[in-house]
Amino acid sequence: MQPPSTRIPEPQRLTIPWLIALHLGPGIGFTALLIWVSQVFVQHGLTAYLAEVLLVPLILTPMLAGIVLLWNARQGEGLSLIRSITYRKPGSVRDYVLWPTLLYLMWAGGSFVTVPIADALQELCLGWFPHQLTTEAMFAGLEATPPGLRMPTLLAAVLCSGLVAPLVEEAYFRGFLLPRMRHLGLVAPALSAFLFGLYHFFSPWNLPVIFLAFLPVAYVVQATENYRIAVVVHAMLNLTGVLMVARSLA
């Protein structure tokens, strides 16, 4: 008797309209809710940064999980979230050290070009984008936060932005969606990174930063079929952002 196969089944291919909808739909919903919740937070003397951080586990996580479960039910693929993540091949310790280090250094080098572009784009957004969600307003809100709430806010950011968001988003975008677009070949990772950048409607000026940061990440995930590498890199990037926020308050 032969042992049962451990090969992960080939996922259904997604058409371009479905790819766009499944990438951008969650971003539209999350941003719309964030705009409203952040206004409530600001009205009560809290920062929109805290609203964004808390909505990750409270709204974004169940939203992305719900989309995957609804898609599975629609396709008759069962209700397993883990089985929906096709790119989940095991990796070595070296994979989780060397690849993330290299990808992080590539992001750091590229940020000298992308960050000034993002800053210029944010200036163009100031006239129409909700003010409380701009970087300047968030930093100002954090500075105005009572000292007793600053540390809990930063700790929440470490947990939600630095750990939960990378795990949830990479499982969805690189583990679930990217394998369903690999019929596009080498275009798939580039499209994945671009749509992931657009998905951040709550900070549209960061599109060039996010796209160039996750472009090589998506190619590595497609080559290794291991989304966990992207989780590590994503966590490193987000935790760097939280560290920069903390340093601005020092």
C-alpha positions in Angstrom: 0.0 0.0 0.0 1.4 3.4 -1.0 1.3 6.3 1.5 -1.3 9.0 0.9 -0.1 11.9 -1.2 1.0 15.0 0.6 0.9 17.1 -2.6 -1.1 20.3 -2.3 -3.9 20.3 -4.9 -3.7 22.8 -7.7 -6.0 25.7 -6.9 -8.5 27.1 -9.3 -7.3 29.9 -11.6 -8.7 33.3 -11.0 -9.7 35.6 -13.8 -8.4 39.2 -13.9 -11.8 40.7 -12.7 -11.8 38.3 -9.7 -8.2 39.0 -8.9 -8.9 42.8 -8.8 -12.1 42.3 -6.7 -10.5 40.0 -4.2 -7.4 42.2 -3.8 -9.1 45.6 -3.7 -12.5 44.7 -2.1 -11.1 44.2 1.4 -9.1 47.4 1.1 -12.2 49.4 0.2 -14.2 48.0 3.0 -11.4 48.4 5.6 -10.7 52.0 4.5 -14.4 53.0 4.6 -14.8 51.7 8.1 -11.4 53.2 9.2 -12.4 56.7 8.1 -15.6 56.5 10.2 -14.0 54.9 13.3 -11.0 57.2 13.2 -13.3 60.2 13.3 -14.9 58.8 16.4 -11.6 58.2 18.0 -10.4 61.7 17.3 -13.6 63.2 18.6 -13.0 61.4 21.9 -9.4 62.6 22.2 -7.7 59.4 20.8 -5.5 59.1 17.8 -6.5 57.7 14.4 -3.3 55.6 14.6 -4.9 53.6 17.4 -8.0 53.1 15.4 -6.1 51.7 12.5 -4.1 49.4 14.7 -7.1 48.0 16.5 -9.2 47.4 13.4 -6.6 44.9 12.1 -7.6 42.1 14.5 -11.2 43.3 15.0 -12.2 43.9 11.3 -9.4 43.0 8.8 -8.7 39.5 10.2 -12.3 38.3 10.2 -13.0 40.0 6.9 -10.1 38.2 5.0 -10.9 34.9 6.7 -14.6 35.3 5.8 -13.7 36.0 2.2 -11.7 32.8 2.0 -14.4 30.7 3.7 -17.1 32.1 1.4 -14.9 31.4 -1.6 -14.3 27.9 -0.5 -18.0 27.3 0.1 -18.7 28.7 -3.4 -16.1 26.4 -5.0 -17.0 23.4 -2.8 -13.5 23.3 -1.3 -14.5 22.8 2.3 -14.1 25.2 5.2 -10.4 24.8 6.0 -8.4 28.1 6.0 -5.1 26.2 6.1 -5.8 24.1 3.1 -6.7 27.3 1.2 -3.1 28.5 1.6 -1.4 26.8 -1.4 2.0 28.3 -1.0 2.8 26.6 2.3 5.8 24.4 1.5 8.1 23.9 4.6 11.3 26.0 4.7 14.6 25.7 6.4 16.0 28.0 9.1 18.2 29.5 6.4 15.1 30.3 4.3 13.7 32.3 7.2 17.0 34.1 7.9 18.8 34.7 4.6 15.7 35.6 2.4 14.2 38.0 4.9 17.5 39.7 5.5 18.2 40.1 1.8 14.7 41.3 1.0 14.8 43.8 4.0 18.1 45.2 2.8 16.6 45.6 -0.7 13.7 47.5 0.8 16.0 49.7 2.8 18.1 50.6 -0.2 15.0 51.3 -2.4 13.4 53.4 0.3 15.8 56.3 -0.5 14.0 56.6 -3.8 10.4 55.5 -2.9 10.0 57.4 0.4 10.5 60.9 -1.2 8.0 59.9 -3.9 5.5 58.9 -1.3 6.0 62.1 0.6 5.3 64.1 -2.6 2.2 62.0 -3.3 0.9 62.6 0.2 1.2 66.4 -0.4 -1.1 66.0 -3.4 -3.6 64.0 -1.3 -3.9 66.6 1.5 -6.7 68.5 -0.2 -9.1 65.6 -0.5 -8.0 62.8 1.8 -9.4 62.5 5.4 -7.0 64.6 7.4 -6.9 62.4 10.5 -5.4 59.5 8.4 -2.4 61.5 7.1 1.0 60.8 8.6 1.3 64.3 10.1 -2.1 64.1 11.8 -1.4 60.6 13.2 1.9 61.7 14.6 0.4 64.8 16.1 -2.4 62.7 17.6 0.1 60.4 19.2 2.0 63.3 20.6 -1.2 64.7 22.1 -2.2 61.4 23.6 -1.9 61.3 27.4 1.4 59.7 28.4 -0.4 56.9 30.1 -1.9 55.8 26.8 1.1 56.1 24.6 2.8 52.9 25.7 -0.4 50.8 25.4 -0.9 52.3 21.9 2.6 51.3 20.9 2.3 47.9 22.4 -1.0 47.4 20.5 0.9 48.5 17.3 3.6 46.0 17.9 1.1 43.2 18.3 -1.5 44.2 15.7 0.6 45.9 13.0 3.9 44.1 13.6 2.6 40.5 14.1 -1.1 40.1 13.3 -1.3 42.1 10.1 1.7 40.4 8.4 0.4 36.9 9.2 -3.1 37.6 8.1 -2.3 39.6 5.0 0.4 37.3 3.7 -1.7 34.2 4.3 -4.4 35.9 2.2 -2.5 37.8 -0.5 0.6 35.5 -1.0 -0.7 32.2 0.4 -4.2 32.2 -1.0 -4.4 34.6 -4.0 -0.9 34.4 -5.5 -1.1 30.7 -6.3 -4.5 31.3 -8.0 -2.8 33.7 -10.4 0.4 31.7 -11.2 -1.1 30.9 -14.7 0.0 34.5 -15.5 3.6 33.3 -15.1 6.2 36.0 -14.2 3.5 38.7 -14.3 1.8 37.2 -11.3 4.2 38.4 -8.6 4.3 41.9 -10.1 0.5 42.1 -10.3 0.3 40.8 -6.8 2.6 43.5 -5.4 0.9 46.2 -7.4 -2.6 45.2 -6.3 -1.4 44.8 -2.7 -0.2 48.4 -2.9 -3.5 49.6 -4.2 -5.3 47.7 -1.5 -3.9 50.2 1.0 -6.5 52.8 0.2 -6.1 54.2 3.7 -2.6 55.5 2.7 -2.6 55.7 -1.1 0.6 57.7 -1.2 2.5 54.6 -0.1 1.8 52.7 -3.3 5.4 53.1 -4.7 6.9 52.1 -1.3 4.7 49.1 -0.9 5.0 48.0 -4.5 8.8 48.1 -4.6 9.0 46.5 -1.2 6.8 43.5 -2.0 7.7 43.0 -5.6 10.8 40.9 -4.8 8.9 39.3 -1.9 6.2 38.0 -4.2 8.7 36.6 -6.6 10.5 34.8 -3.8 7.2 33.4 -2.5 6.2 32.1 -6.0 9.7 30.5 -6.5 9.8 28.8 -3.1 6.0 28.3 -2.7 6.4 29.4 0.9 4.3 32.3 2.1 5.9 32.2 5.6 9.0 33.9 4.2 6.8 36.9 3.3 5.3 36.9 6.8 8.8 37.3 8.3 9.7 40.1 5.9 6.4 41.8 6.3 6.7 41.7 10.1 10.2 43.2 9.9 8.9 46.1 7.7 5.9 46.8 9.9 7.9 46.6 13.1 10.4 49.1 11.6 7.4 51.4 11.0 6.3 51.1 14.6 9.9 51.8 15.8 10.0 54.9 13.7 6.7 56.0 15.3 8.1 55.4 18.8 11.3 57.3 18.0 9.2 60.3 16.8 7.7 60.4 20.3 11.0 60.3 22.1 
